[in-house]
Amino acid sequence: MVDFDRELDASGLNCPLPILRARKTLGGMERGQVLRVISTDQGSVKDFEAFSKQTNNPLLSSGEEGGKFVFLLKKT
């Protein structure tokens, strides 16, 4: 498992809120830090893949844990 610097729990939020919250959180982080995002929105899998490509913040991992989606994004 990759270490992370901050965690954002976006459970219960629907698109586009998990992405918007992640963007805001990443904005306050240092370059190279890793953000762990937890989401319950099924659409967030594709959303975070697209967000990663658009913002050049690498998506280190994308998976499911206990019925929730978990993403690791690295701030560039």
mmCIF file of the N, C-alpha and C atoms, coordinates in Angstrom:
data_MODEL
# 
_entry.id   MODEL 
# 
loop_
_atom_site.group_PDB 
_atom_site.id 
_atom_site.type_symbol 
_atom_site.label_atom_id 
_atom_site.label_alt_id 
_atom_site.label_comp_id 
_atom_site.label_asym_id 
_atom_site.label_entity_id 
_atom_site.label_seq_id 
_atom_site.pdbx_PDB_ins_code 
_atom_site.Cartn_x 
_atom_site.Cartn_y 
_atom_site.Cartn_z 
_atom_site.occupancy 
_atom_site.B_iso_or_equiv 
_atom_site.pdbx_formal_charge 
_atom_site.auth_seq_id 
_atom_site.auth_comp_id 
_atom_site.auth_asym_id 
_atom_site.auth_atom_id 
_atom_site.pdbx_PDB_model_num 
ATOM 1   N N  . MET A 1 1  ? 0.832   -1.198 0.000   1.00 0.00 ? 1  MET A N  1 
ATOM 2   C CA . MET A 1 1  ? 0.000   0.000  0.000   1.00 0.00 ? 1  MET A CA 1 
ATOM 3   C C  . MET A 1 1  ? 0.869   1.251  0.000   1.00 0.00 ? 1  MET A C  1 
ATOM 4   N N  . VAL A 1 2  ? 0.461   2.218  -0.748  1.00 0.00 ? 2  VAL A N  1 
ATOM 5   C CA . VAL A 1 2  ? 1.194   3.473  -0.849  1.00 0.00 ? 2  VAL A CA 1 
ATOM 6   C C  . VAL A 1 2  ? 0.822   4.368  0.330   1.00 0.00 ? 2  VAL A C  1 
ATOM 7   N N  . ASP A 1 3  ? 1.825   5.026  0.888   1.00 0.00 ? 3  ASP A N  1 
ATOM 8   C CA . ASP A 1 3  ? 1.549   5.999  1.946   1.00 0.00 ? 3  ASP A CA 1 
ATOM 9   C C  . ASP A 1 3  ? 0.863   7.209  1.329   1.00 0.00 ? 3  ASP A C  1 
ATOM 10  N N  . PHE A 1 4  ? 0.057   7.889  2.138   1.00 0.00 ? 4  PHE A N  1 
ATOM 11  C CA . PHE A 1 4  ? -0.584  9.106  1.654   1.00 0.00 ? 4  PHE A CA 1 
ATOM 12  C C  . PHE A 1 4  ? -0.445  10.190 2.717   1.00 0.00 ? 4  PHE A C  1 
ATOM 13  N N  . ASP A 1 5  ? -0.542  11.434 2.257   1.00 0.00 ? 5  ASP A N  1 
ATOM 14  C CA . ASP A 1 5  ? -0.346  12.577 3.152   1.00 0.00 ? 5  ASP A CA 1 
ATOM 15  C C  . ASP A 1 5  ? -1.653  13.137 3.691   1.00 0.00 ? 5  ASP A C  1 
ATOM 16  N N  . ARG A 1 6  ? -2.708  13.070 2.879   1.00 0.00 ? 6  ARG A N  1 
ATOM 17  C CA . ARG A 1 6  ? -4.016  13.569 3.305   1.00 0.00 ? 6  ARG A CA 1 
ATOM 18  C C  . ARG A 1 6  ? -5.093  12.636 2.796   1.00 0.00 ? 6  ARG A C  1 
ATOM 19  N N  . GLU A 1 7  ? -6.216  12.650 3.516   1.00 0.00 ? 7  GLU A N  1 
ATOM 20  C CA . GLU A 1 7  ? -7.342  11.812 3.103   1.00 0.00 ? 7  GLU A CA 1 
ATOM 21  C C  . GLU A 1 7  ? -8.586  12.670 2.972   1.00 0.00 ? 7  GLU A C  1 
ATOM 22  N N  . LEU A 1 8  ? -9.342  12.412 1.910   1.00 0.00 ? 8  LEU A N  1 
ATOM 23  C CA . LEU A 1 8  ? -10.598 13.110 1.665   1.00 0.00 ? 8  LEU A CA 1 
ATOM 24  C C  . LEU A 1 8  ? -11.695 12.063 1.589   1.00 0.00 ? 8  LEU A C  1 
ATOM 25  N N  . ASP A 1 9  ? -12.639 12.119 2.515   1.00 0.00 ? 9  ASP A N  1 
ATOM 26  C CA . ASP A 1 9  ? -13.763 11.184 2.498   1.00 0.00 ? 9  ASP A CA 1 
ATOM 27  C C  . ASP A 1 9  ? -14.945 11.865 1.812   1.00 0.00 ? 9  ASP A C  1 
ATOM 28  N N  . ALA A 1 10 ? -15.188 11.476 0.569   1.00 0.00 ? 10 ALA A N  1 
ATOM 29  C CA . ALA A 1 10 ? -16.282 12.056 -0.208  1.00 0.00 ? 10 ALA A CA 1 
ATOM 30  C C  . ALA A 1 10 ? -17.464 11.086 -0.281  1.00 0.00 ? 10 ALA A C  1 
ATOM 31  N N  . SER A 1 11 ? -17.561 10.189 0.696   1.00 0.00 ? 11 SER A N  1 
ATOM 32  C CA . SER A 1 11 ? -18.659 9.215  0.733   1.00 0.00 ? 11 SER A CA 1 
ATOM 33  C C  . SER A 1 11 ? -20.001 9.931  0.775   1.00 0.00 ? 11 SER A C  1 
ATOM 34  N N  . GLY A 1 12 ? -20.945 9.436  -0.012  1.00 0.00 ? 12 GLY A N  1 
ATOM 35  C CA . GLY A 1 12 ? -22.287 10.018 -0.027  1.00 0.00 ? 12 GLY A CA 1 
ATOM 36  C C  . GLY A 1 12 ? -22.440 11.185 -0.971  1.00 0.00 ? 12 GLY A C  1 
ATOM 37  N N  . LEU A 1 13 ? -21.338 11.657 -1.533  1.00 0.00 ? 13 LEU A N  1 
ATOM 38  C CA . LEU A 1 13 ? -21.399 12.782 -2.470  1.00 0.00 ? 13 LEU A CA 1 
ATOM 39  C C  . LEU A 1 13 ? -21.460 12.250 -3.898  1.00 0.00 ? 13 LEU A C  1 
ATOM 40  N N  . ASN A 1 14 ? -22.279 12.894 -4.719  1.00 0.00 ? 14 ASN A N  1 
ATOM 41  C CA . ASN A 1 14 ? -22.396 12.485 -6.113  1.00 0.00 ? 14 ASN A CA 1 
ATOM 42  C C  . ASN A 1 14 ? -21.617 13.432 -7.012  1.00 0.00 ? 14 ASN A C  1 
ATOM 43  N N  . CYS A 1 15 ? -21.321 12.957 -8.211  1.00 0.00 ? 15 CYS A N  1 
ATOM 44  C CA . CYS A 1 15 ? -20.608 13.735 -9.222  1.00 0.00 ? 15 CYS A CA 1 
ATOM 45  C C  . CYS A 1 15 ? -21.285 15.095 -9.380  1.00 0.00 ? 15 CYS A C  1 
ATOM 46  N N  . PRO A 1 16 ? -20.548 16.168 -9.453  1.00 0.00 ? 16 PRO A N  1 
ATOM 47  C CA . PRO A 1 16 ? -19.089 16.280 -9.540  1.00 0.00 ? 16 PRO A CA 1 
ATOM 48  C C  . PRO A 1 16 ? -18.421 16.593 -8.199  1.00 0.00 ? 16 PRO A C  1 
ATOM 49  N N  . LEU A 1 17 ? -19.150 16.469 -7.103  1.00 0.00 ? 17 LEU A N  1 
ATOM 50  C CA . LEU A 1 17 ? -18.597 16.905 -5.811  1.00 0.00 ? 17 LEU A CA 1 
ATOM 51  C C  . LEU A 1 17 ? -17.308 16.193 -5.392  1.00 0.00 ? 17 LEU A C  1 
ATOM 52  N N  . PRO A 1 18 ? -17.167 14.869 -5.560  1.00 0.00 ? 18 PRO A N  1 
ATOM 53  C CA . PRO A 1 18 ? -15.881 14.268 -5.169  1.00 0.00 ? 18 PRO A CA 1 
ATOM 54  C C  . PRO A 1 18 ? -14.689 14.875 -5.918  1.00 0.00 ? 18 PRO A C  1 
ATOM 55  N N  . ILE A 1 19 ? -14.874 15.151 -7.214  1.00 0.00 ? 19 ILE A N  1 
ATOM 56  C CA . ILE A 1 19 ? -13.799 15.759 -8.015  1.00 0.00 ? 19 ILE A CA 1 
ATOM 57  C C  . ILE A 1 19 ? -13.526 17.182 -7.551  1.00 0.00 ? 19 ILE A C  1 
ATOM 58  N N  . LEU A 1 20 ? -14.572 17.945 -7.332  1.00 0.00 ? 20 LEU A N  1 
ATOM 59  C CA . LEU A 1 20 ? -14.391 19.344 -6.900  1.00 0.00 ? 20 LEU A CA 1 
ATOM 60  C C  . LEU A 1 20 ? -13.686 19.412 -5.546  1.00 0.00 ? 20 LEU A C  1 
ATOM 61  N N  . ARG A 1 21 ? -14.064 18.539 -4.622  1.00 0.00 ? 21 ARG A N  1 
ATOM 62  C CA . ARG A 1 21 ? -13.413 18.513 -3.304  1.00 0.00 ? 21 ARG A CA 1 
ATOM 63  C C  . ARG A 1 21 ? -11.959 18.078 -3.439  1.00 0.00 ? 21 ARG A C  1 
ATOM 64  N N  . ALA A 1 22 ? -11.704 17.107 -4.305  1.00 0.00 ? 22 ALA A N  1 
ATOM 65  C CA . ALA A 1 22 ? -10.327 16.639 -4.511  1.00 0.00 ? 22 ALA A CA 1 
ATOM 66  C C  . ALA A 1 22 ? -9.473  17.753 -5.099  1.00 0.00 ? 22 ALA A C  1 
ATOM 67  N N  . ARG A 1 23 ? -10.019 18.483 -6.064  1.00 0.00 ? 23 ARG A N  1 
ATOM 68  C CA . ARG A 1 23 ? -9.282  19.601 -6.678  1.00 0.00 ? 23 ARG A CA 1 
ATOM 69  C C  . ARG A 1 23 ? -8.914  20.644 -5.618  1.00 0.00 ? 23 ARG A C  1 
ATOM 70  N N  . LYS A 1 24 ? -9.884  20.969 -4.770  1.00 0.00 ? 24 LYS A N  1 
ATOM 71  C CA . LYS A 1 24 ? -9.652  21.966 -3.718  1.00 0.00 ? 24 LYS A CA 1 
ATOM 72  C C  . LYS A 1 24 ? -8.593  21.469 -2.726  1.00 0.00 ? 24 LYS A C  1 
ATOM 73  N N  . THR A 1 25 ? -8.696  20.204 -2.324  1.00 0.00 ? 25 THR A N  1 
ATOM 74  C CA . THR A 1 25 ? -7.744  19.638 -1.367  1.00 0.00 ? 25 THR A CA 1 
ATOM 75  C C  . THR A 1 25 ? -6.343  19.589 -1.963  1.00 0.00 ? 25 THR A C  1 
ATOM 76  N N  . LEU A 1 26 ? -6.225  19.143 -3.209  1.00 0.00 ? 26 LEU A N  1 
ATOM 77  C CA . LEU A 1 26 ? -4.916  19.100 -3.872  1.00 0.00 ? 26 LEU A CA 1 
ATOM 78  C C  . LEU A 1 26 ? -4.298  20.488 -3.962  1.00 0.00 ? 26 LEU A C  1 
ATOM 79  N N  . GLY A 1 27 ? -5.146  21.498 -4.148  1.00 0.00 ? 27 GLY A N  1 
ATOM 80  C CA . GLY A 1 27 ? -4.666  22.878 -4.247  1.00 0.00 ? 27 GLY A CA 1 
ATOM 81  C C  . GLY A 1 27 ? -3.930  23.337 -3.002  1.00 0.00 ? 27 GLY A C  1 
ATOM 82  N N  . GLY A 1 28 ? -4.263  22.765 -1.855  1.00 0.00 ? 28 GLY A N  1 
ATOM 83  C CA . GLY A 1 28 ? -3.623  23.143 -0.603  1.00 0.00 ? 28 GLY A CA 1 
ATOM 84  C C  . GLY A 1 28 ? -2.489  22.224 -0.201  1.00 0.00 ? 28 GLY A C  1 
ATOM 85  N N  . MET A 1 29 ? -2.096  21.338 -1.108  1.00 0.00 ? 29 MET A N  1 
ATOM 86  C CA . MET A 1 29 ? -1.051  20.366 -0.782  1.00 0.00 ? 29 MET A CA 1 
ATOM 87  C C  . MET A 1 29 ? 0.266   20.725 -1.476  1.00 0.00 ? 29 MET A C  1 
ATOM 88  N N  . GLU A 1 30 ? 1.344   20.162 -0.960  1.00 0.00 ? 30 GLU A N  1 
ATOM 89  C CA . GLU A 1 30 ? 2.670   20.383 -1.534  1.00 0.00 ? 30 GLU A CA 1 
ATOM 90  C C  . GLU A 1 30 ? 2.891   19.447 -2.718  1.00 0.00 ? 30 GLU A C  1 
ATOM 91  N N  . ARG A 1 31 ? 3.716   19.877 -3.641  1.00 0.00 ? 31 ARG A N  1 
ATOM 92  C CA . ARG A 1 31 ? 4.080   19.044 -4.794  1.00 0.00 ? 31 ARG A CA 1 
ATOM 93  C C  . ARG A 1 31 ? 4.687   17.721 -4.307  1.00 0.00 ? 31 ARG A C  1 
ATOM 94  N N  . GLY A 1 32 ? 4.246   16.611 -4.895  1.00 0.00 ? 32 GLY A N  1 
ATOM 95  C CA . GLY A 1 32 ? 4.770   15.303 -4.528  1.00 0.00 ? 32 GLY A CA 1 
ATOM 96  C C  . GLY A 1 32 ? 3.973   14.594 -3.439  1.00 0.00 ? 32 GLY A C  1 
ATOM 97  N N  . GLN A 1 33 ? 3.089   15.326 -2.772  1.00 0.00 ? 33 GLN A N  1 
ATOM 98  C CA . GLN A 1 33 ? 2.271   14.696 -1.740  1.00 0.00 ? 33 GLN A CA 1 
ATOM 99  C C  . GLN A 1 33 ? 1.166   13.857 -2.381  1.00 0.00 ? 33 GLN A C  1 
ATOM 100 N N  . VAL A 1 34 ? 0.638   12.904 -1.619  1.00 0.00 ? 34 VAL A N  1 
ATOM 101 C CA . VAL A 1 34 ? -0.376  11.980 -2.127  1.00 0.00 ? 34 VAL A CA 1 
ATOM 102 C C  . VAL A 1 34 ? -1.685  12.171 -1.365  1.00 0.00 ? 34 VAL A C  1 
ATOM 103 N N  . LEU A 1 35 ? -2.762  12.271 -2.135  1.00 0.00 ? 35 LEU A N  1 
ATOM 104 C CA . LEU A 1 35 ? -4.104  12.426 -1.580  1.00 0.00 ? 35 LEU A CA 1 
ATOM 105 C C  . LEU A 1 35 ? -4.866  11.116 -1.766  1.00 0.00 ? 35 LEU A C  1 
ATOM 106 N N  . ARG A 1 36 ? -5.439  10.628 -0.682  1.00 0.00 ? 36 ARG A N  1 
ATOM 107 C CA . ARG A 1 36 ? -6.296  9.435  -0.740  1.00 0.00 ? 36 ARG A CA 1 
ATOM 108 C C  . ARG A 1 36 ? -7.743  9.913  -0.710  1.00 0.00 ? 36 ARG A C  1 
ATOM 109 N N  . VAL A 1 37 ? -8.512  9.512  -1.717  1.00 0.00 ? 37 VAL A N  1 
ATOM 110 C CA . VAL A 1 37 ? -9.915  9.913  -1.817  1.00 0.00 ? 37 VAL A CA 1 
ATOM 111 C C  . VAL A 1 37 ? -10.793 8.673  -1.687  1.00 0.00 ? 37 VAL A C  1 
ATOM 112 N N  . ILE A 1 38 ? -11.819 8.775  -0.842  1.00 0.00 ? 38 ILE A N  1 
ATOM 113 C CA . ILE A 1 38 ? -12.799 7.707  -0.666  1.00 0.00 ? 38 ILE A CA 1 
ATOM 114 C C  . ILE A 1 38 ? -14.128 8.217  -1.222  1.00 0.00 ? 38 ILE A C  1 
ATOM 115 N N  . SER A 1 39 ? -14.753 7.412  -2.077  1.00 0.00 ? 39 SER A N  1 
ATOM 116 C CA . SER A 1 39 ? -16.007 7.822  -2.708  1.00 0.00 ? 39 SER A CA 1 
ATOM 117 C C  . SER A 1 39 ? -16.970 6.649  -2.777  1.00 0.00 ? 39 SER A C  1 
ATOM 118 N N  . THR A 1 40 ? -18.269 6.956  -2.755  1.00 0.00 ? 40 THR A N  1 
ATOM 119 C CA . THR A 1 40 ? -19.282 5.917  -2.924  1.00 0.00 ? 40 THR A CA 1 
ATOM 120 C C  . THR A 1 40 ? -19.963 6.048  -4.287  1.00 0.00 ? 40 THR A C  1 
ATOM 121 N N  . ASP A 1 41 ? -19.622 7.078  -5.042  1.00 0.00 ? 41 ASP A N  1 
ATOM 122 C CA . ASP A 1 41 ? -20.218 7.333  -6.356  1.00 0.00 ? 41 ASP A CA 1 
ATOM 123 C C  . ASP A 1 41 ? -19.560 6.438  -7.403  1.00 0.00 ? 41 ASP A C  1 
ATOM 124 N N  . GLN A 1 42 ? -20.352 5.538  -8.029  1.00 0.00 ? 42 GLN A N  1 
ATOM 125 C CA . GLN A 1 42 ? -19.793 4.620  -9.027  1.00 0.00 ? 42 GLN A CA 1 
ATOM 126 C C  . GLN A 1 42 ? -19.158 5.348  -10.195 1.00 0.00 ? 42 GLN A C  1 
ATOM 127 N N  . GLY A 1 43 ? -19.677 6.502  -10.541 1.00 0.00 ? 43 GLY A N  1 
ATOM 128 C CA . GLY A 1 43 ? -19.126 7.277  -11.647 1.00 0.00 ? 43 GLY A CA 1 
ATOM 129 C C  . GLY A 1 43 ? -17.754 7.855  -11.351 1.00 0.00 ? 43 GLY A C  1 
ATOM 130 N N  . SER A 1 44 ? -17.368 7.830  -10.091 1.00 0.00 ? 44 SER A N  1 
ATOM 131 C CA . SER A 1 44 ? -16.096 8.447  -9.713  1.00 0.00 ? 44 SER A CA 1 
ATOM 132 C C  . SER A 1 44 ? -14.886 7.715  -10.294 1.00 0.00 ? 44 SER A C  1 
ATOM 133 N N  . VAL A 1 45 ? -15.041 6.432  -10.650 1.00 0.00 ? 45 VAL A N  1 
ATOM 134 C CA . VAL A 1 45 ? -13.917 5.690  -11.228 1.00 0.00 ? 45 VAL A CA 1 
ATOM 135 C C  . VAL A 1 45 ? -13.484 6.361  -12.527 1.00 0.00 ? 45 VAL A C  1 
ATOM 136 N N  . LYS A 1 46 ? -14.421 6.565  -13.433 1.00 0.00 ? 46 LYS A N  1 
ATOM 137 C CA . LYS A 1 46 ? -14.096 7.243  -14.699 1.00 0.00 ? 46 LYS A CA 1 
ATOM 138 C C  . LYS A 1 46 ? -13.775 8.707  -14.466 1.00 0.00 ? 46 LYS A C  1 
ATOM 139 N N  . ASP A 1 47 ? -14.476 9.333  -13.538 1.00 0.00 ? 47 ASP A N  1 
ATOM 140 C CA . ASP A 1 47 ? -14.237 10.754 -13.247 1.00 0.00 ? 47 ASP A CA 1 
ATOM 141 C C  . ASP A 1 47 ? -12.795 10.998 -12.808 1.00 0.00 ? 47 ASP A C  1 
ATOM 142 N N  . PHE A 1 48 ? -12.282 10.160 -11.901 1.00 0.00 ? 48 PHE A N  1 
ATOM 143 C CA . PHE A 1 48 ? -10.926 10.382 -11.400 1.00 0.00 ? 48 PHE A CA 1 
ATOM 144 C C  . PHE A 1 48 ? -9.868  10.039 -12.445 1.00 0.00 ? 48 PHE A C  1 
ATOM 145 N N  . GLU A 1 49 ? -10.160 9.078  -13.334 1.00 0.00 ? 49 GLU A N  1 
ATOM 146 C CA . GLU A 1 49 ? -9.238  8.801  -14.432 1.00 0.00 ? 49 GLU A CA 1 
ATOM 147 C C  . GLU A 1 49 ? -9.129  10.026 -15.333 1.00 0.00 ? 49 GLU A C  1 
ATOM 148 N N  . ALA A 1 50 ? -10.275 10.619 -15.678 1.00 0.00 ? 50 ALA A N  1 
ATOM 149 C CA . ALA A 1 50 ? -10.291 11.814 -16.533 1.00 0.00 ? 50 ALA A CA 1 
ATOM 150 C C  . ALA A 1 50 ? -9.645  13.002 -15.822 1.00 0.00 ? 50 ALA A C  1 
ATOM 151 N N  . PHE A 1 51 ? -9.967  13.179 -14.538 1.00 0.00 ? 51 PHE A N  1 
ATOM 152 C CA . PHE A 1 51 ? -9.408  14.276 -13.753 1.00 0.00 ? 51 PHE A CA 1 
ATOM 153 C C  . PHE A 1 51 ? -7.889  14.193 -13.711 1.00 0.00 ? 51 PHE A C  1 
ATOM 154 N N  . SER A 1 52 ? -7.373  12.991 -13.529 1.00 0.00 ? 52 SER A N  1 
ATOM 155 C CA . SER A 1 52 ? -5.931  12.772 -13.476 1.00 0.00 ? 52 SER A CA 1 
ATOM 156 C C  . SER A 1 52 ? -5.266  13.198 -14.788 1.00 0.00 ? 52 SER A C  1 
ATOM 157 N N  . LYS A 1 53 ? -5.863  12.813 -15.908 1.00 0.00 ? 53 LYS A N  1 
ATOM 158 C CA . LYS A 1 53 ? -5.305  13.163 -17.216 1.00 0.00 ? 53 LYS A CA 1 
ATOM 159 C C  . LYS A 1 53 ? -5.385  14.664 -17.474 1.00 0.00 ? 53 LYS A C  1 
ATOM 160 N N  . GLN A 1 54 ? -6.501  15.282 -17.109 1.00 0.00 ? 54 GLN A N  1 
ATOM 161 C CA . GLN A 1 54 ? -6.708  16.705 -17.369 1.00 0.00 ? 54 GLN A CA 1 
ATOM 162 C C  . GLN A 1 54 ? -5.796  17.580 -16.526 1.00 0.00 ? 54 GLN A C  1 
ATOM 163 N N  . THR A 1 55 ? -5.504  17.161 -15.300 1.00 0.00 ? 55 THR A N  1 
ATOM 164 C CA . THR A 1 55 ? -4.741  18.001 -14.373 1.00 0.00 ? 55 THR A CA 1 
ATOM 165 C C  . THR A 1 55 ? -3.278  17.584 -14.252 1.00 0.00 ? 55 THR A C  1 
ATOM 166 N N  . ASN A 1 56 ? -2.901  16.464 -14.897 1.00 0.00 ? 56 ASN A N  1 
ATOM 167 C CA . ASN A 1 56 ? -1.538  15.924 -14.795 1.00 0.00 ? 56 ASN A CA 1 
ATOM 168 C C  . ASN A 1 56 ? -1.144  15.558 -13.368 1.00 0.00 ? 56 ASN A C  1 
ATOM 169 N N  . ASN A 1 57 ? -2.125  15.268 -12.534 1.00 0.00 ? 57 ASN A N  1 
ATOM 170 C CA . ASN A 1 57 ? -1.873  14.716 -11.201 1.00 0.00 ? 57 ASN A CA 1 
ATOM 171 C C  . ASN A 1 57 ? -2.030  13.210 -11.337 1.00 0.00 ? 57 ASN A C  1 
ATOM 172 N N  . PRO A 1 58 ? -0.922  12.440 -11.317 1.00 0.00 ? 58 PRO A N  1 
ATOM 173 C CA . PRO A 1 58 ? -1.012  11.004 -11.577 1.00 0.00 ? 58 PRO A CA 1 
ATOM 174 C C  . PRO A 1 58 ? -1.942  10.261 -10.616 1.00 0.00 ? 58 PRO A C  1 
ATOM 175 N N  . LEU A 1 59 ? -2.740  9.364  -11.196 1.00 0.00 ? 59 LEU A N  1 
ATOM 176 C CA . LEU A 1 59 ? -3.600  8.481  -10.413 1.00 0.00 ? 59 LEU A CA 1 
ATOM 177 C C  . LEU A 1 59 ? -2.762  7.248  -10.092 1.00 0.00 ? 59 LEU A C  1 
ATOM 178 N N  . LEU A 1 60 ? -2.268  7.176  -8.861  1.00 0.00 ? 60 LEU A N  1 
ATOM 179 C CA . LEU A 1 60 ? -1.369  6.088  -8.467  1.00 0.00 ? 60 LEU A CA 1 
ATOM 180 C C  . LEU A 1 60 ? -2.099  4.767  -8.326  1.00 0.00 ? 60 LEU A C  1 
ATOM 181 N N  . SER A 1 61 ? -3.342  4.837  -7.847  1.00 0.00 ? 61 SER A N  1 
ATOM 182 C CA . SER A 1 61 ? -4.131  3.615  -7.748  1.00 0.00 ? 61 SER A CA 1 
ATOM 183 C C  . SER A 1 61 ? -5.613  3.951  -7.704  1.00 0.00 ? 61 SER A C  1 
ATOM 184 N N  . SER A 1 62 ? -6.390  2.969  -8.103  1.00 0.00 ? 62 SER A N  1 
ATOM 185 C CA . SER A 1 62 ? -7.842  3.080  -8.127  1.00 0.00 ? 62 SER A CA 1 
ATOM 186 C C  . SER A 1 62 ? -8.376  1.693  -7.783  1.00 0.00 ? 62 SER A C  1 
ATOM 187 N N  . GLY A 1 63 ? -9.198  1.609  -6.760  1.00 0.00 ? 63 GLY A N  1 
ATOM 188 C CA . GLY A 1 63 ? -9.696  0.299  -6.372  1.00 0.00 ? 63 GLY A CA 1 
ATOM 189 C C  . GLY A 1 63 ? -10.925 0.392  -5.499  1.00 0.00 ? 63 GLY A C  1 
ATOM 190 N N  . GLU A 1 64 ? -11.328 -0.763 -4.989  1.00 0.00 ? 64 GLU A N  1 
ATOM 191 C CA . GLU A 1 64 ? -12.511 -0.839 -4.152  1.00 0.00 ? 64 GLU A CA 1 
ATOM 192 C C  . GLU A 1 64 ? -12.142 -1.457 -2.811  1.00 0.00 ? 64 GLU A C  1 
ATOM 193 N N  . GLU A 1 65 ? -12.622 -0.862 -1.751  1.00 0.00 ? 65 GLU A N  1 
ATOM 194 C CA . GLU A 1 65 ? -12.399 -1.379 -0.402  1.00 0.00 ? 65 GLU A CA 1 
ATOM 195 C C  . GLU A 1 65 ? -13.712 -1.303 0.362   1.00 0.00 ? 65 GLU A C  1 
ATOM 196 N N  . GLY A 1 66 ? -14.217 -2.433 0.764   1.00 0.00 ? 66 GLY A N  1 
ATOM 197 C CA . GLY A 1 66 ? -15.436 -2.452 1.573   1.00 0.00 ? 66 GLY A CA 1 
ATOM 198 C C  . GLY A 1 66 ? -16.619 -1.754 0.933   1.00 0.00 ? 66 GLY A C  1 
ATOM 199 N N  . GLY A 1 67 ? -16.769 -1.890 -0.382  1.00 0.00 ? 67 GLY A N  1 
ATOM 200 C CA . GLY A 1 67 ? -17.905 -1.274 -1.071  1.00 0.00 ? 67 GLY A CA 1 
ATOM 201 C C  . GLY A 1 67 ? -17.720 0.190  -1.396  1.00 0.00 ? 67 GLY A C  1 
ATOM 202 N N  . LYS A 1 68 ? -16.548 0.724  -1.099  1.00 0.00 ? 68 LYS A N  1 
ATOM 203 C CA . LYS A 1 68 ? -16.256 2.123  -1.431  1.00 0.00 ? 68 LYS A CA 1 
ATOM 204 C C  . LYS A 1 68 ? -15.094 2.154  -2.419  1.00 0.00 ? 68 LYS A C  1 
ATOM 205 N N  . PHE A 1 69 ? -15.042 3.211  -3.200  1.00 0.00 ? 69 PHE A N  1 
ATOM 206 C CA . PHE A 1 69 ? -13.971 3.382  -4.173  1.00 0.00 ? 69 PHE A CA 1 
ATOM 207 C C  . PHE A 1 69 ? -12.863 4.219  -3.539  1.00 0.00 ? 69 PHE A C  1 
ATOM 208 N N  . VAL A 1 70 ? -11.631 3.790  -3.746  1.00 0.00 ? 70 VAL A N  1 
ATOM 209 C CA . VAL A 1 70 ? -10.495 4.473  -3.127  1.00 0.00 ? 70 VAL A CA 1 
ATOM 210 C C  . VAL A 1 70 ? -9.488  4.827  -4.229  1.00 0.00 ? 70 VAL A C  1 
ATOM 211 N N  . PHE A 1 71 ? -9.059  6.081  -4.211  1.00 0.00 ? 71 PHE A N  1 
ATOM 212 C CA . PHE A 1 71 ? -8.128  6.582  -5.225  1.00 0.00 ? 71 PHE A CA 1 
ATOM 213 C C  . PHE A 1 71 ? -6.938  7.235  -4.533  1.00 0.00 ? 71 PHE A C  1 
ATOM 214 N N  . LEU A 1 72 ? -5.775  7.077  -5.143  1.00 0.00 ? 72 LEU A N  1 
ATOM 215 C CA . LEU A 1 72 ? -4.581  7.780  -4.672  1.00 0.00 ? 72 LEU A CA 1 
ATOM 216 C C  . LEU A 1 72 ? -4.100  8.675  -5.803  1.00 0.00 ? 72 LEU A C  1 
ATOM 217 N N  . LEU A 1 73 ? -4.066  9.974  -5.537  1.00 0.00 ? 73 LEU A N  1 
ATOM 218 C CA . LEU A 1 73 ? -3.611  10.964 -6.512  1.00 0.00 ? 73 LEU A CA 1 
ATOM 219 C C  . LEU A 1 73 ? -2.358  11.647 -6.006  1.00 0.00 ? 73 LEU A C  1 
ATOM 220 N N  . LYS A 1 74 ? -1.398  11.821 -6.895  1.00 0.00 ? 74 LYS A N  1 
ATOM 221 C CA . LYS A 1 74 ? -0.158  12.499 -6.531  1.00 0.00 ? 74 LYS A CA 1 
ATOM 222 C C  . LYS A 1 74 ? -0.184  13.919 -7.064  1.00 0.00 ? 74 LYS A C  1 
ATOM 223 N N  . LYS A 1 75 ? 0.067   14.874 -6.194  1.00 0.00 ? 75 LYS A N  1 
ATOM 224 C CA . LYS A 1 75 ? 0.085   16.294 -6.567  1.00 0.00 ? 75 LYS A CA 1 
ATOM 225 C C  . LYS A 1 75 ? 1.353   16.604 -7.363  1.00 0.00 ? 75 LYS A C  1 
ATOM 226 N N  . THR A 1 76 ? 1.169   17.240 -8.520  1.00 0.00 ? 76 THR A N  1 
ATOM 227 C CA . THR A 1 76 ? 2.323   17.626 -9.328  1.00 0.00 ? 76 THR A CA 1 
ATOM 228 C C  . THR A 1 76 ? 2.567   19.116 -9.268  1.00 0.00 ? 76 THR A C  1 
# 
